[in-house]
Amino acid sequence: MSDPIIASKSPLAVEVEAGKTVYWCSCGRSAKQPFCDGSHKGTEFAPIAHTPETSGTVYFCGCKHSKTAPLCDGSHTKL
């Protein structure tokens, strides 16, 4: 598997709504970071669905290397 493109070396804060599914970009190619816009087509990457249980601020991974994807785990500090 090839490495994803690093879209950001910091987490991306987004206000989410409980129960509303969003699709996180795992390839780093999307122009709508941190969400998928279909730019992964033709690659081995696929978006990851995230359905929050509560509304509020969520910190999505921007570097695409998080072990807890789609959420940030601090991996960007080691890049």
MOFEN-V969890 format. One record per backbone hydrogen bond with DSSP energy under -1.0 kcal/mol. CO is the residue of the C=O (numbers start at 1). NH is the residue of the N-H. If there is no record, write none. Layout:
CO:NH
CO:NH
//
This chain:
12:60
14:58
16:56
17:20
22:50
23:36
24:48
27:5
32:35
34:25
38:41
40:43
48:24
50:22
52:19
56:16
58:14
59:72
60:12
62:7
62:8
68:71
70:61
74:77
75:78
//
